[in-house]
Amino acid sequence: MVEFRIPLDAPNIGELEKEYVMRALESGYVSSVGPMVTEFEECFAAYVGARYAVATVNGTAALHLALRLLGIGPGDEVIVPALTFIATVNPVVYAGATPVVVDVDPLTWNIDPGKVEKAITERTRAIIPVHLYGNPADMRRILDVAREYDLYVVEDATEALGATYKGQHVGTFGDIGVFSFNGNKVITTGGGGMLVTSNPDLASRARLLVNQGRAPEAIEYEHLEIGYNYRLTNLQAALGLAQLERLPDFLSTKQRNAALYRELLQDKPGLEWQHELEEAVSNWWLFSVLIDPDNFGVDRNAARGKLVAAGIQVRPLFMPLTKQPSYKHYGLNGCPKAESLHKNGLNLPSTSFLTAEDIRHVCEVLLSR
């Protein structure tokens, strides 16, 4: 495994995390039964402003669970953006539904609401907007479309914890929101995810399904539905509680470093980056740039090679769903804006423990000739 002097998105783990995990170990509750799971759910719901939060084994499981809760299955269509991590669309297929992929806005890189409306058919049941790289999607327009056509909205906020739209946390606008705590996210539990909703019936059923459909408080092993083993462990919740306490500092550092990137890279020919909507505040999970080779002098791949050689970890933007080999048989239509962003886009180091000196060094190497 290659070690980089300046990592892209490494976890920020300190003494508080060790203290909380040791507390869980000493309690004897290390698996999916334990008080820290409930505490983590309650603290998380309070932070984002949702009425209910249900912890899951990962963000993909939370998305799959969301679709199951909404009754989405065979014969249904679910609209997803072309530019996203593949875990956004895989749960649609798990549910037996058909993904309908639409192009993205070239400035925000998020799903284009106008193209969403054009993709709606009589089989469409839901929209999954993604807040890509922590940048809020245009939820006002998406919700307007959803209301007009009576569609569910499942927000993929897996990359966007702490981001807001019109002062409200993303993940809380739709019927259900989902978050991820993978090791590279803003906070981590080593894995893990969270489903949030303000609907008590959805929350109650989610708690049933994550635990194999087992009746709550049942003495016998009575299972009311066919569920899943999607539970978070107490050890993971302990880590999550500590990370949640430190989240304001993580976000502050990311905001500072994103501002520094913009300052150092502004007005440089051939470079631009993801735009925030006027009403949005990104968490800047991954600060990313677009490289125009004609004006910058080198293409995305050459810039990537130069940075990696200097010990700086970077990566291309997600491959669009229209180009994924695993979805070739779906005959997905081309999405030129998403494909152009992928061709020219590069994620830059955005770990929450990076210093201003680190960011300056990244920019120096990127701009060097």
Rosetta blueprint (number, residue, H / E / L):
1 M L
2 V L
3 E L
4 F L
5 R L
6 I E
7 P L
8 L L
9 D L
10 A L
11 P L
12 N L
13 I L
14 G L
15 E H
16 L H
17 E H
18 K H
19 E H
20 Y H
21 V H
22 M H
23 R H
24 A H
25 L H
26 E H
27 S H
28 G L
29 Y L
30 V L
31 S L
32 S L
33 V L
34 G L
35 P H
36 M H
37 V H
38 T H
39 E H
40 F H
41 E H
42 E H
43 C H
44 F H
45 A H
46 A H
47 Y H
48 V H
49 G L
50 A L
51 R L
52 Y E
53 A E
54 V E
55 A E
56 T E
57 V L
58 N E
59 G H
60 T H
61 A H
62 A H
63 L H
64 H H
65 L H
66 A H
67 L H
68 R H
69 L H
70 L L
71 G L
72 I L
73 G L
74 P L
75 G L
76 D L
77 E E
78 V E
79 I E
80 V E
81 P E
82 A L
83 L L
84 T L
85 F L
86 I H
87 A H
88 T H
89 V L
90 N H
91 P H
92 V H
93 V H
94 Y H
95 A L
96 G L
97 A L
98 T E
99 P E
100 V E
101 V E
102 V E
103 D L
104 V E
105 D L
106 P L
107 L L
108 T L
109 W L
110 N L
111 I E
112 D L
113 P H
114 G H
115 K H
116 V H
117 E H
118 K H
119 A H
120 I L
121 T L
122 E L
123 R L
124 T E
125 R E
126 A E
127 I E
128 I L
129 P L
130 V E
131 H L
132 L H
133 Y H
134 G H
135 N L
136 P L
137 A L
138 D L
139 M H
140 R H
141 R H
142 I H
143 L H
144 D H
145 V H
146 A H
147 R H
148 E H
149 Y H
150 D L
151 L L
152 Y E
153 V E
154 V E
155 E E
156 D E
157 A L
158 T L
159 E L
160 A L
161 L L
162 G L
163 A L
164 T E
165 Y E
166 K L
167 G L
168 Q E
169 H E
170 V L
171 G L
172 T L
173 F L
174 G L
175 D L
176 I E
177 G E
178 V E
179 F E
180 S E
181 F L
182 N L
183 G L
184 N L
185 K L
186 V L
187 I L
188 T L
189 T L
190 G L
191 G L
192 G E
193 G E
194 M E
195 L E
196 V E
197 T E
198 S L
199 N L
200 P H
201 D H
202 L H
203 A H
204 S H
205 R H
206 A H
207 R H
208 L H
209 L H
210 V H
211 N E
212 Q L
213 G L
214 R E
215 A L
216 P L
217 E L
218 A L
219 I L
220 E L
221 Y L
222 E L
223 H E
224 L L
225 E L
226 I L
227 G L
228 Y L
229 N E
230 Y L
231 R L
232 L L
233 T L
234 N H
235 L H
236 Q H
237 A H
238 A H
239 L H
240 G H
241 L H
242 A H
243 Q H
244 L H
245 E H
246 R H
247 L H
248 P H
249 D H
250 F H
251 L H
252 S H
253 T H
254 K H
255 Q H
256 R H
257 N H
258 A H
259 A H
260 L H
261 Y H
262 R H
263 E H
264 L H
265 L H
266 Q L
267 D L
268 K L
269 P L
270 G L
271 L E
272 E E
273 W E
274 Q L
275 H L
276 E L
277 L L
278 E L
279 E L
280 A E
281 V E
282 S L
283 N L
284 W L
285 W L
286 L L
287 F L
288 S E
289 V E
290 L E
291 I E
292 D L
293 P H
294 D H
295 N H
296 F H
297 G L
298 V L
299 D L
300 R H
301 N H
302 A H
303 A H
304 R H
305 G H
306 K H
307 L H
308 V H
309 A H
310 A L
311 G L
312 I E
313 Q L
314 V L
315 R E
316 P E
317 L L
318 F L
319 M L
320 P L
321 L H
322 T H
323 K H
324 Q L
325 P H
326 S H
327 Y H
328 K H
329 H H
330 Y H
331 G L
332 L L
333 N L
334 G L
335 C L
336 P H
337 K H
338 A H
339 E H
340 S H
341 L H
342 H H
343 K H
344 N H
345 G E
346 L E
347 N E
348 L L
349 P L
350 S L
351 T L
352 S L
353 F L
354 L L
355 T L
356 A H
357 E H
358 D H
359 I H
360 R H
361 H H
362 V H
363 C H
364 E H
365 V H
366 L H
367 L H
368 S L
369 R L
